[in-house]
Amino acid sequence: MATYTPAQLYGNGSQGEDISTSLTFTFNNPSGSSYFTIETVQDRTGSFAGKQKTTSGSWVPSSGSMGPVQSDFFASVVVQPGVSSVTLTPATTITGSNYRMKGTGAFSVVTSGGAPTVYTFQVANCLGPFGPIYSLSSVLQVGIQVFLDPQLNVPATYLSGVGDPFNLEGQPLDVGYAFIIANSNGLVGPTNNNCF
């Protein structure tokens, strides 16, 4: 959760926040109607070509009178006097550096939701380091989903283990590495195989 002042939203605005599920923007507007916009960062020529579609998905204001406007690269609402909100649920996980939050007027914005914590686990196979895997779970265990990228877009379908001591069935290994088996959705299953 973060708070943005009118000064931070004015002009070029503020860098966005990572969003993997949804992010709600709550406005407190002490004066007349204003505007709030989320806009994909353009390239140096002003084009959106090749840019992430940061506002594709749902853009739902707390009131229909907020006049929502939306495309794949920007979304906007009228911020009326008082307290109101709008929620962005993107079609895919978006990175905050790919969009800017902009506003006109005297309102402040408080964000809630956004991206949950992504945990990184270093893994190795029998030949040595394999690289990191990522999960929303803080504990590497049977039943969690694991990914090859920190944006959680590419499920890990087979991994060759983590460092000793580790065992998906709850008992530490004496030597070597435990194998991790994950299905096509990246869901970790039980195994007690090891390298030695």
LUMMILO-957629 format. One record per residue: residue in one letter; x, y, z of N, C-alpha, C, CB in turn; residue number from 1. Coordinates in nm, 3 decimals. Atoms other than C-alpha are relative to their C-alpha. Glycine has a CB too. Example, Ala and Ser with C-alpha at 12.3 -4.5 7.8 and 13.67 -1.06 7.14 Angstrom:
BEGIN
(a,(0.089,-0.119,0.000),(1.230,-0.450,0.780),(0.090,0.120,0.000),(-0.099,0.003,0.125),1),
(s,(-0.082,-0.119,-0.006),(1.367,-0.106,0.714),(-0.077,0.109,0.073),(0.041,0.046,-0.142),2),
END
This chain:
BEGIN
(m,(0.085,-0.117,0.000),(0.000,0.000,0.000),(0.090,0.124,0.000),(-0.097,-0.001,0.122),1),
(a,(-0.078,-0.123,0.010),(0.132,0.341,-0.096),(-0.095,0.118,-0.017),(0.102,-0.007,-0.118),2),
(t,(0.077,-0.122,0.016),(0.009,0.699,-0.092),(0.073,0.094,-0.094),(-0.024,0.069,0.137),3),
(y,(-0.057,-0.093,0.097),(0.065,0.947,-0.375),(-0.070,0.135,0.015),(-0.015,-0.054,-0.146),4),
(t,(0.051,-0.135,-0.017),(0.024,1.323,-0.338),(-0.035,0.061,-0.135),(0.102,0.088,0.074),5),
(p,(0.029,-0.068,0.127),(-0.115,1.562,-0.600),(0.128,0.039,-0.075),(-0.084,0.124,0.025),6),
(a,(-0.127,-0.040,0.063),(0.242,1.685,-0.664),(0.067,-0.118,-0.069),(0.095,0.061,0.103),7),
(q,(-0.061,0.118,0.060),(0.361,1.329,-0.734),(-0.073,-0.045,-0.126),(0.004,-0.114,0.101),8),
(l,(0.081,0.044,0.115),(0.078,1.266,-0.982),(0.001,0.100,-0.115),(-0.142,-0.025,0.044),9),
(y,(0.007,-0.107,0.100),(0.111,1.596,-1.168),(0.107,-0.019,-0.108),(0.016,0.137,0.068),10),
(g,(-0.099,0.003,0.109),(0.290,1.625,-1.504),(0.028,-0.141,-0.047),(0.128,0.065,0.043),11),
(n,(-0.041,0.133,0.043),(0.486,1.309,-1.582),(-0.048,-0.108,0.096),(0.151,-0.006,-0.013),12),
(g,(0.056,0.095,-0.096),(0.334,1.145,-1.273),(0.103,-0.084,0.070),(-0.096,-0.088,-0.069),13),
(s,(-0.084,0.092,-0.077),(0.474,0.857,-1.069),(0.006,-0.136,-0.067),(-0.052,-0.014,0.142),14),
(q,(-0.013,0.136,0.051),(0.605,0.518,-1.170),(-0.105,-0.088,0.066),(0.142,-0.056,0.026),15),
(g,(0.101,0.090,-0.052),(0.345,0.245,-1.127),(0.054,-0.103,0.097),(-0.068,-0.070,-0.113),16),
(e,(-0.033,0.111,-0.090),(0.344,-0.055,-0.897),(-0.021,-0.131,-0.073),(-0.085,0.006,0.131),17),
(d,(0.019,0.133,0.059),(0.379,-0.422,-0.990),(-0.141,-0.049,0.034),(0.107,-0.100,0.051),18),
(i,(0.135,0.052,-0.022),(0.037,-0.584,-1.032),(-0.008,-0.140,-0.060),(-0.109,0.092,-0.063),19),
(s,(0.019,0.136,0.053),(-0.020,-0.959,-1.060),(-0.144,-0.044,0.017),(0.093,-0.098,0.071),20),
(t,(0.141,0.036,-0.017),(-0.379,-0.980,-0.935),(-0.086,0.121,-0.030),(-0.027,-0.052,0.145),21),
(s,(0.073,-0.125,0.024),(-0.546,-0.640,-0.898),(0.056,0.107,0.090),(-0.153,-0.019,0.024),22),
(l,(-0.045,-0.114,-0.080),(-0.469,-0.295,-0.766),(-0.114,0.100,0.005),(0.131,0.064,-0.058),23),
(t,(0.106,-0.099,-0.018),(-0.726,-0.055,-0.622),(0.062,0.135,0.032),(-0.098,-0.043,0.112),24),
(f,(-0.042,-0.137,-0.021),(-0.669,0.319,-0.639),(-0.115,0.072,0.070),(0.039,0.071,-0.137),25),
(t,(0.104,-0.071,-0.075),(-0.866,0.506,-0.370),(0.036,0.147,0.005),(-0.015,-0.058,0.145),26),
(f,(-0.022,-0.144,0.012),(-0.902,0.880,-0.423),(-0.066,0.075,0.114),(-0.052,0.051,-0.136),27),
(n,(0.059,-0.094,-0.096),(-0.958,1.151,-0.163),(0.014,0.137,-0.063),(0.071,-0.007,0.143),28),
(n,(-0.003,-0.124,0.075),(-1.053,1.464,-0.352),(-0.072,0.112,0.076),(-0.064,-0.020,-0.140),29),
(p,(0.061,-0.108,-0.079),(-1.111,1.781,-0.143),(-0.056,0.114,-0.085),(0.100,0.054,0.095),30),
(s,(0.044,-0.113,0.084),(-1.192,2.002,-0.444),(-0.083,-0.049,-0.117),(0.121,0.080,-0.051),31),
(g,(0.083,0.030,0.117),(-1.357,1.995,-0.789),(0.045,-0.123,-0.076),(-0.001,0.116,-0.093),32),
(s,(-0.029,0.117,0.082),(-1.364,1.717,-1.045),(0.138,0.009,-0.064),(-0.107,-0.017,-0.108),33),
(s,(-0.136,0.011,0.054),(-1.024,1.601,-1.168),(0.008,-0.127,-0.084),(0.107,-0.001,0.115),34),
(y,(-0.020,0.120,0.081),(-0.877,1.322,-1.379),(0.118,-0.080,0.053),(0.022,0.037,-0.147),35),
(f,(-0.108,0.092,-0.034),(-0.666,1.015,-1.301),(0.022,-0.091,-0.119),(-0.032,-0.081,0.130),36),
(t,(-0.034,0.080,0.117),(-0.485,0.825,-1.575),(0.116,-0.093,0.031),(0.033,0.089,-0.119),37),
(i,(-0.113,0.094,0.004),(-0.265,0.518,-1.598),(0.039,-0.010,-0.146),(-0.036,-0.143,0.064),38),
(e,(-0.043,0.001,0.140),(-0.053,0.525,-1.912),(0.128,-0.081,-0.015),(0.021,0.143,-0.051),39),
(t,(-0.119,0.077,0.033),(0.194,0.278,-2.060),(0.113,0.095,-0.040),(-0.029,-0.101,-0.114),40),
(v,(-0.116,-0.081,0.038),(0.544,0.425,-2.094),(0.026,-0.020,-0.149),(0.125,-0.038,0.086),41),
(q,(-0.023,0.005,0.144),(0.596,0.510,-2.459),(0.150,-0.004,-0.031),(-0.065,0.122,-0.069),42),
(d,(-0.141,-0.006,0.039),(0.921,0.470,-2.651),(0.035,0.146,-0.033),(0.029,-0.094,-0.122),43),
(r,(-0.045,-0.138,0.019),(1.125,0.779,-2.739),(-0.068,0.071,-0.117),(0.149,0.003,-0.020),44),
(t,(0.073,-0.062,0.111),(0.917,0.835,-3.054),(-0.147,0.023,0.034),(0.012,-0.086,-0.125),45),
(g,(0.139,-0.016,-0.040),(0.590,0.837,-2.858),(-0.089,-0.116,-0.039),(-0.055,0.125,-0.058),46),
(s,(0.076,0.116,0.046),(0.485,0.493,-2.982),(-0.015,-0.103,0.112),(0.069,-0.064,-0.120),47),
(f,(0.022,0.112,-0.092),(0.337,0.203,-2.785),(0.043,-0.132,-0.064),(-0.147,-0.006,0.041),48),
(a,(-0.037,0.122,0.071),(0.471,-0.048,-3.042),(0.096,-0.084,0.084),(0.064,0.034,-0.137),49),
(g,(-0.084,0.092,-0.076),(0.617,-0.351,-2.864),(-0.008,0.017,0.150),(0.139,0.016,-0.043),50),
(k,(0.011,-0.026,-0.144),(0.515,-0.218,-2.522),(-0.103,-0.093,0.063),(-0.039,0.147,0.025),51),
(q,(0.094,0.083,-0.074),(0.335,-0.419,-2.255),(-0.137,0.068,0.007),(0.054,-0.029,0.142),52),
(k,(0.136,-0.053,-0.007),(-0.043,-0.375,-2.261),(-0.042,0.008,0.147),(-0.101,-0.088,-0.082),53),
(t,(0.014,-0.009,-0.145),(-0.057,-0.251,-1.905),(-0.143,0.018,0.049),(0.082,0.113,0.050),54),
(t,(0.137,-0.022,-0.048),(-0.426,-0.165,-1.893),(-0.102,-0.089,-0.069),(-0.038,0.144,-0.021),55),
(s,(0.097,0.098,0.050),(-0.580,-0.457,-2.079),(-0.047,-0.081,0.121),(0.063,-0.094,-0.113),56),
(g,(0.059,0.064,-0.117),(-0.809,-0.643,-1.841),(-0.120,0.082,0.043),(0.104,-0.013,0.116),57),
(s,(0.117,-0.075,-0.046),(-1.079,-0.490,-1.623),(0.042,0.129,0.071),(-0.085,-0.086,0.093),58),
(w,(-0.022,-0.135,-0.055),(-1.097,-0.124,-1.513),(-0.135,0.041,0.058),(0.053,0.105,-0.110),59),
(v,(0.132,-0.012,-0.060),(-1.384,-0.093,-1.264),(-0.004,0.111,0.104),(-0.042,-0.134,0.063),60),
(p,(0.013,-0.109,-0.096),(-1.471,0.237,-1.095),(-0.109,-0.030,0.104),(-0.031,0.131,-0.072),61),
(s,(0.101,0.018,-0.105),(-1.674,0.259,-0.772),(-0.134,0.059,-0.039),(0.048,0.062,0.130),62),
(s,(0.124,-0.061,0.047),(-1.933,0.464,-0.961),(0.006,0.015,-0.152),(-0.023,0.137,0.068),63),
(g,(0.006,-0.015,0.144),(-2.045,0.464,-1.322),(0.015,0.145,-0.045),(-0.128,-0.055,-0.052),64),
(s,(-0.011,-0.142,0.034),(-2.048,0.844,-1.310),(0.144,0.048,-0.008),(-0.074,0.083,0.102),65),
(m,(-0.141,-0.036,0.010),(-1.666,0.837,-1.302),(0.048,-0.003,-0.144),(0.085,-0.095,0.084),66),
(g,(-0.031,-0.006,0.142),(-1.674,0.804,-1.682),(0.125,-0.074,-0.040),(0.012,0.141,-0.041),67),
(p,(-0.123,0.072,0.031),(-1.416,0.527,-1.724),(0.028,-0.007,-0.150),(-0.006,-0.140,0.056),68),
(v,(-0.050,0.015,0.138),(-1.213,0.519,-2.048),(0.116,-0.097,0.007),(0.043,0.140,-0.064),69),
(q,(-0.106,0.101,-0.007),(-0.982,0.230,-2.131),(0.039,-0.049,-0.138),(-0.044,-0.118,0.086),70),
(s,(-0.054,0.070,0.116),(-0.759,0.089,-2.402),(0.106,-0.095,0.053),(0.059,0.100,-0.109),71),
(d,(-0.106,0.090,-0.046),(-0.471,-0.160,-2.391),(0.116,0.076,0.063),(0.051,-0.083,-0.116),72),
(f,(-0.118,-0.074,-0.044),(-0.223,0.120,-2.314),(-0.029,0.115,0.096),(0.070,0.053,-0.119),73),
(f,(0.031,-0.100,-0.101),(-0.409,0.370,-2.097),(-0.141,-0.021,0.051),(0.016,0.144,-0.056),74),
(a,(0.133,0.005,-0.060),(-0.707,0.395,-1.865),(-0.015,0.126,0.084),(-0.021,-0.130,0.088),75),
(s,(0.021,-0.126,-0.068),(-0.865,0.702,-1.710),(-0.138,0.003,0.064),(0.016,0.118,-0.098),76),
(v,(0.129,-0.025,-0.064),(-1.147,0.809,-1.475),(-0.007,0.145,0.044),(-0.022,-0.095,0.120),77),
(v,(0.025,-0.130,-0.062),(-1.302,1.133,-1.354),(0.001,-0.021,0.151),(-0.137,0.064,-0.050),78),
(v,(-0.005,0.008,-0.145),(-1.219,1.184,-0.987),(-0.086,0.113,0.056),(0.149,0.009,0.054),79),
(q,(0.094,-0.099,-0.051),(-1.516,1.358,-0.830),(0.034,0.036,0.145),(-0.144,-0.052,-0.010),80),
(p,(-0.025,-0.038,-0.139),(-1.511,1.543,-0.496),(-0.041,-0.112,0.096),(-0.075,0.130,0.035),81),
(g,(0.027,0.104,-0.099),(-1.503,1.310,-0.194),(0.090,-0.120,-0.020),(-0.144,-0.042,-0.006),82),
(v,(-0.077,0.124,0.008),(-1.383,0.951,-0.173),(-0.061,-0.090,-0.107),(0.003,-0.072,0.139),83),
(s,(0.042,0.093,0.105),(-1.401,0.715,-0.472),(0.117,-0.091,-0.031),(-0.048,0.076,-0.128),84),
(s,(-0.109,0.092,0.031),(-1.197,0.434,-0.621),(-0.020,-0.062,-0.138),(0.010,-0.110,0.106),85),
(v,(0.004,0.079,0.122),(-1.114,0.233,-0.932),(0.096,-0.116,0.018),(0.036,0.086,-0.128),86),
(t,(-0.084,0.119,-0.013),(-0.969,-0.119,-0.954),(0.043,-0.048,-0.138),(-0.074,-0.112,0.076),87),
(l,(-0.057,0.056,0.122),(-0.739,-0.243,-1.229),(0.037,-0.145,0.026),(0.124,0.081,-0.047),88),
(t,(-0.037,0.141,-0.002),(-0.722,-0.620,-1.280),(0.056,-0.032,-0.137),(-0.122,-0.094,0.037),89),
(p,(-0.060,0.017,0.133),(-0.474,-0.670,-1.564),(-0.018,-0.141,-0.055),(0.147,0.034,0.005),90),
(a,(0.012,0.130,0.066),(-0.499,-0.951,-1.818),(0.121,-0.087,0.030),(-0.015,0.018,-0.151),91),
(t,(-0.122,0.071,-0.037),(-0.139,-1.048,-1.730),(0.072,0.082,0.105),(0.092,-0.026,-0.124),92),
(t,(-0.080,-0.070,-0.098),(0.109,-0.956,-1.459),(0.071,0.118,-0.068),(0.102,-0.095,0.067),93),
(i,(-0.069,-0.116,0.057),(0.244,-0.605,-1.520),(0.104,0.052,0.097),(-0.101,0.111,-0.035),94),
(t,(-0.110,-0.055,-0.078),(0.562,-0.442,-1.400),(-0.018,0.150,0.012),(0.137,-0.034,-0.065),95),
(g,(0.025,-0.141,-0.026),(0.538,-0.099,-1.241),(0.079,0.095,-0.087),(0.030,0.028,0.141),96),
(s,(-0.082,-0.089,0.083),(0.819,0.045,-1.451),(-0.055,0.016,-0.142),(0.143,-0.053,-0.008),97),
(n,(0.058,-0.008,0.134),(0.604,-0.010,-1.762),(-0.113,0.100,-0.012),(-0.049,-0.136,-0.041),98),
(y,(0.107,-0.098,0.010),(0.342,0.251,-1.673),(0.019,0.112,0.101),(-0.135,-0.067,0.022),99),
(r,(-0.003,-0.118,-0.088),(0.294,0.592,-1.509),(-0.141,0.027,0.049),(0.058,0.125,-0.073),100),
(m,(0.126,-0.044,-0.058),(0.016,0.716,-1.280),(0.000,0.152,-0.001),(-0.021,-0.056,0.146),101),
(k,(0.005,-0.145,0.016),(-0.093,1.073,-1.355),(-0.133,0.054,0.050),(0.023,0.040,-0.146),102),
(g,(0.124,-0.060,-0.046),(-0.346,1.311,-1.210),(0.001,0.150,-0.015),(-0.025,-0.037,0.142),103),
(t,(0.017,-0.145,-0.003),(-0.481,1.663,-1.234),(-0.084,0.033,0.122),(-0.067,0.053,-0.133),104),
(g,(0.082,-0.039,-0.114),(-0.628,1.850,-0.939),(0.069,-0.025,0.133),(-0.131,-0.073,-0.002),105),
(a,(-0.055,0.001,-0.137),(-0.584,1.829,-0.562),(-0.019,-0.133,0.072),(-0.064,0.110,0.080),106),
(f,(0.026,0.127,-0.068),(-0.664,1.463,-0.492),(0.128,-0.078,0.029),(-0.094,-0.085,-0.084),107),
(s,(-0.106,0.095,-0.030),(-0.438,1.206,-0.329),(-0.052,-0.140,-0.032),(0.047,0.011,0.151),108),
(v,(0.035,0.139,0.034),(-0.433,0.833,-0.412),(0.067,-0.094,0.099),(0.042,-0.035,-0.146),109),
(v,(-0.055,0.109,-0.080),(-0.387,0.534,-0.182),(-0.023,-0.128,-0.077),(-0.066,-0.006,0.144),110),
(t,(0.012,0.127,0.071),(-0.317,0.201,-0.350),(-0.010,-0.116,0.099),(0.120,-0.021,-0.095),111),
(s,(0.008,0.122,-0.081),(-0.406,-0.140,-0.211),(-0.012,-0.119,-0.094),(-0.120,0.004,0.100),112),
(g,(-0.003,0.119,0.085),(-0.366,-0.491,-0.348),(0.133,-0.006,-0.070),(-0.115,0.002,-0.104),113),
(g,(-0.124,0.001,0.078),(-0.110,-0.514,-0.626),(0.063,-0.136,-0.003),(0.097,0.099,0.056),114),
(a,(-0.074,0.124,0.016),(0.158,-0.776,-0.639),(0.032,-0.062,0.136),(0.129,0.024,-0.078),115),
(p,(-0.042,0.067,-0.121),(0.199,-1.033,-0.364),(0.151,-0.024,-0.003),(-0.075,-0.132,0.017),116),
(t,(-0.143,0.029,-0.009),(0.549,-1.123,-0.246),(0.033,-0.124,-0.082),(0.043,-0.019,0.147),117),
(v,(-0.049,0.114,0.077),(0.733,-1.350,-0.488),(0.129,-0.048,0.066),(0.024,0.039,-0.152),118),
(y,(-0.116,0.058,-0.068),(0.981,-1.585,-0.319),(0.091,-0.069,-0.100),(-0.046,-0.099,0.110),119),
(t,(-0.099,0.058,0.089),(1.301,-1.700,-0.487),(0.070,-0.117,0.071),(0.103,0.107,-0.045),120),
(f,(-0.071,0.116,-0.052),(1.456,-2.044,-0.433),(0.112,-0.034,-0.098),(-0.095,-0.122,0.021),121),
(q,(-0.112,0.043,0.083),(1.801,-2.136,-0.561),(-0.001,-0.151,-0.008),(0.136,0.052,0.058),122),
(v,(0.004,0.145,0.018),(1.804,-2.484,-0.708),(0.125,-0.046,-0.075),(-0.127,-0.043,-0.076),123),
(a,(-0.114,0.060,0.069),(2.069,-2.719,-0.838),(-0.041,-0.139,-0.047),(0.126,-0.007,0.094),124),
(n,(0.020,0.140,0.037),(2.076,-3.045,-1.026),(0.124,-0.076,0.043),(-0.026,-0.015,-0.154),125),
(c,(-0.112,0.082,-0.046),(2.321,-3.328,-0.975),(0.134,0.049,-0.051),(-0.021,-0.143,-0.041),126),
(l,(-0.125,-0.050,0.057),(2.578,-3.149,-1.188),(0.040,0.136,0.057),(-0.013,0.011,-0.150),127),
(g,(-0.033,-0.129,-0.057),(2.564,-2.824,-0.996),(-0.118,0.097,-0.006),(0.119,0.060,-0.070),128),
(p,(0.109,-0.099,-0.002),(2.366,-2.498,-0.990),(-0.087,-0.005,-0.125),(0.058,0.140,0.015),129),
(f,(0.096,-0.001,0.109),(2.053,-2.490,-1.203),(-0.055,0.140,-0.023),(-0.115,-0.097,0.030),130),
(g,(0.054,-0.135,0.008),(1.926,-2.140,-1.128),(-0.117,0.017,0.093),(-0.043,0.032,-0.142),131),
(p,(0.109,-0.024,-0.093),(1.643,-1.979,-0.938),(-0.135,-0.047,-0.055),(-0.008,0.147,0.034),132),
(i,(0.141,0.018,0.031),(1.275,-2.075,-0.931),(-0.076,0.095,0.091),(-0.046,-0.151,0.020),133),
(y,(0.078,-0.102,-0.070),(0.995,-1.852,-0.805),(-0.136,-0.055,0.039),(-0.016,0.126,-0.086),134),
(s,(0.130,0.045,-0.046),(0.675,-1.904,-0.607),(-0.064,0.108,0.087),(0.011,-0.133,0.076),135),
(l,(0.069,-0.086,-0.095),(0.409,-1.718,-0.410),(0.006,-0.060,0.140),(-0.146,0.021,-0.043),136),
(s,(-0.014,0.066,-0.129),(0.474,-1.968,-0.130),(0.138,0.029,0.058),(-0.023,-0.152,-0.013),137),
(s,(-0.129,-0.025,-0.065),(0.745,-1.889,0.123),(0.070,-0.131,0.036),(-0.019,0.084,0.126),138),
(v,(-0.056,0.131,-0.033),(0.801,-2.263,0.177),(-0.005,-0.088,-0.124),(-0.077,-0.066,0.118),139),
(l,(-0.007,0.090,0.115),(0.914,-2.501,-0.096),(-0.046,-0.137,0.046),(0.145,-0.006,-0.059),140),
(q,(0.058,0.126,-0.047),(0.690,-2.804,-0.047),(-0.096,-0.055,-0.105),(-0.073,0.020,0.134),141),
(v,(0.096,0.064,0.089),(0.453,-3.045,-0.220),(-0.126,0.085,-0.006),(-0.033,-0.144,0.045),142),
(g,(0.126,-0.070,0.018),(0.147,-2.872,-0.366),(0.011,0.145,-0.040),(-0.076,-0.009,0.123),143),
(i,(-0.013,-0.140,0.041),(0.291,-2.528,-0.435),(0.026,0.007,-0.150),(0.114,0.071,0.079),144),
(q,(-0.029,-0.020,0.142),(0.326,-2.384,-0.784),(0.132,0.077,-0.011),(-0.116,0.078,-0.072),145),
(v,(-0.130,-0.064,0.019),(0.673,-2.288,-0.906),(0.014,0.045,-0.146),(0.116,-0.097,0.037),146),
(f,(-0.014,-0.063,0.130),(0.781,-2.075,-1.201),(0.147,0.023,-0.031),(-0.078,0.132,-0.006),147),
(l,(-0.137,-0.028,0.043),(1.096,-2.008,-1.404),(0.029,0.149,-0.007),(0.027,-0.064,-0.134),148),
(d,(-0.020,-0.145,0.009),(1.042,-1.629,-1.408),(-0.066,0.070,0.118),(-0.057,0.055,-0.134),149),
(p,(0.055,-0.069,-0.117),(0.976,-1.377,-1.129),(-0.135,0.065,-0.026),(0.096,0.105,0.046),150),
(q,(0.132,-0.054,0.031),(0.667,-1.246,-1.312),(-0.107,-0.109,0.009),(0.000,0.063,-0.140),151),
(l,(0.088,0.115,-0.018),(0.513,-1.595,-1.261),(-0.082,-0.029,-0.125),(-0.094,0.024,0.118),152),
(n,(0.067,0.029,0.127),(0.429,-1.640,-1.629),(0.037,-0.135,-0.059),(0.032,0.108,-0.099),153),
(v,(-0.049,0.124,0.062),(0.632,-1.955,-1.712),(0.011,-0.109,0.107),(0.139,0.024,-0.069),154),
(p,(-0.007,0.107,-0.101),(0.550,-2.262,-1.499),(0.123,-0.087,-0.022),(-0.128,-0.086,-0.005),155),
(a,(-0.111,0.095,0.007),(0.844,-2.485,-1.417),(-0.061,-0.139,-0.011),(0.094,0.012,0.126),156),
(t,(0.061,0.131,0.022),(0.758,-2.829,-1.553),(0.084,-0.115,0.053),(-0.025,-0.020,-0.146),157),
(y,(-0.085,0.103,-0.061),(1.055,-3.026,-1.419),(0.123,0.068,0.055),(0.038,-0.112,-0.102),158),
(l,(-0.119,-0.058,-0.063),(1.327,-2.928,-1.178),(0.080,-0.112,0.063),(-0.037,0.106,0.106),159),
(s,(-0.086,0.108,-0.047),(1.623,-3.123,-1.054),(0.052,0.017,0.141),(0.114,-0.014,-0.092),160),
(g,(-0.035,0.008,-0.140),(1.640,-3.037,-0.693),(0.045,0.127,0.065),(0.102,-0.097,0.016),161),
(v,(-0.050,-0.111,-0.081),(1.746,-2.805,-0.418),(0.106,-0.054,0.093),(-0.115,0.069,0.079),162),
(g,(-0.112,0.042,-0.082),(2.039,-2.811,-0.186),(-0.039,-0.075,0.126),(0.080,0.117,0.037),163),
(d,(0.014,0.076,-0.123),(2.071,-3.051,0.106),(0.007,0.097,0.119),(0.110,-0.110,0.010),164),
(p,(0.099,0.104,-0.020),(1.902,-3.069,0.352),(-0.138,0.042,-0.051),(-0.009,-0.037,0.147),165),
(f,(0.133,-0.031,0.050),(1.567,-3.084,0.175),(-0.066,-0.129,-0.045),(0.005,0.102,-0.115),166),
(n,(0.075,0.115,0.046),(1.299,-3.343,0.116),(-0.145,0.040,-0.004),(0.022,-0.124,0.091),167),
(l,(0.139,-0.040,0.015),(0.951,-3.281,-0.018),(-0.094,-0.082,0.087),(-0.041,-0.013,-0.144),168),
(e,(0.083,0.082,-0.088),(0.820,-3.561,0.206),(0.027,0.031,0.146),(0.025,-0.147,-0.027),169),
(g,(-0.017,-0.046,-0.138),(0.945,-3.384,0.518),(0.122,-0.051,0.072),(-0.117,-0.038,0.076),170),
(q,(-0.119,0.052,-0.065),(1.262,-3.580,0.598),(0.124,0.053,-0.070),(-0.001,-0.154,0.001),171),
(p,(-0.120,-0.052,0.067),(1.600,-3.416,0.533),(0.085,-0.112,-0.060),(0.085,0.082,0.099),172),
(l,(-0.093,0.097,0.062),(1.839,-3.596,0.300),(0.133,0.003,0.072),(0.020,0.031,-0.150),173),
(d,(-0.132,0.004,-0.062),(2.170,-3.711,0.438),(0.106,0.057,-0.093),(0.036,-0.143,0.038),174),
(v,(-0.098,-0.048,0.097),(2.361,-3.635,0.118),(-0.071,0.040,-0.128),(0.108,-0.107,-0.028),175),
(g,(0.049,-0.027,0.134),(2.309,-3.491,-0.226),(-0.112,0.101,-0.006),(-0.044,-0.125,-0.063),176),
(y,(0.109,-0.091,0.028),(2.010,-3.311,-0.366),(-0.130,-0.076,-0.010),(0.027,0.078,-0.127),177),
(a,(0.133,0.057,0.024),(1.638,-3.382,-0.359),(-0.048,0.043,-0.137),(-0.100,0.043,0.110),178),
(f,(0.060,-0.036,0.127),(1.459,-3.391,-0.690),(-0.137,0.063,0.023),(-0.012,-0.123,-0.093),179),
(i,(0.134,-0.059,-0.002),(1.154,-3.170,-0.747),(-0.066,-0.035,-0.131),(0.006,0.155,0.023),180),
(i,(0.077,0.029,0.120),(0.895,-3.293,-0.993),(-0.119,0.094,-0.002),(-0.045,-0.151,-0.005),181),
(a,(0.114,-0.091,0.013),(0.643,-3.038,-1.119),(-0.074,-0.032,-0.129),(0.047,0.149,0.002),182),
(n,(0.078,0.029,0.120),(0.356,-3.093,-1.365),(0.000,0.119,-0.095),(-0.143,-0.038,0.038),183),
(s,(-0.004,-0.104,0.103),(0.280,-2.879,-1.671),(-0.051,0.136,0.050),(-0.082,-0.043,-0.119),184),
(n,(0.043,-0.126,-0.061),(0.116,-2.617,-1.446),(0.098,0.049,0.107),(-0.137,-0.016,0.060),185),
(g,(-0.099,-0.040,-0.099),(0.422,-2.598,-1.224),(-0.033,-0.043,0.141),(0.017,0.146,-0.003),186),
(l,(0.035,0.045,-0.134),(0.258,-2.779,-0.930),(0.098,-0.107,0.045),(-0.146,-0.054,0.003),187),
(v,(-0.103,0.091,-0.051),(0.517,-2.955,-0.719),(-0.064,-0.126,0.055),(0.084,0.070,0.109),188),
(g,(0.047,0.130,-0.050),(0.463,-3.326,-0.652),(0.106,-0.067,0.085),(-0.039,-0.091,-0.117),189),
(p,(-0.095,0.063,-0.090),(0.629,-3.564,-0.404),(0.102,-0.087,-0.073),(-0.073,-0.083,0.102),190),
(t,(-0.103,0.090,0.049),(0.952,-3.749,-0.470),(0.101,-0.019,0.111),(0.067,0.054,-0.130),191),
(n,(-0.108,0.019,-0.095),(1.228,-3.900,-0.261),(0.128,-0.043,-0.070),(-0.040,-0.104,0.105),192),
(n,(-0.122,0.030,0.075),(1.486,-3.946,-0.536),(0.111,0.095,0.041),(-0.024,0.009,-0.152),193),
(n,(-0.113,-0.090,-0.019),(1.834,-3.806,-0.492),(0.111,-0.038,-0.094),(0.049,-0.001,0.145),194),
(c,(-0.107,0.019,0.098),(2.157,-3.782,-0.685),(0.096,-0.112,0.034),(0.077,0.127,-0.016),195),
(f,(-0.102,0.096,-0.040),(2.356,-4.032,-0.485),(-0.059,-0.132,0.043),(0.083,0.056,0.112),196),
END
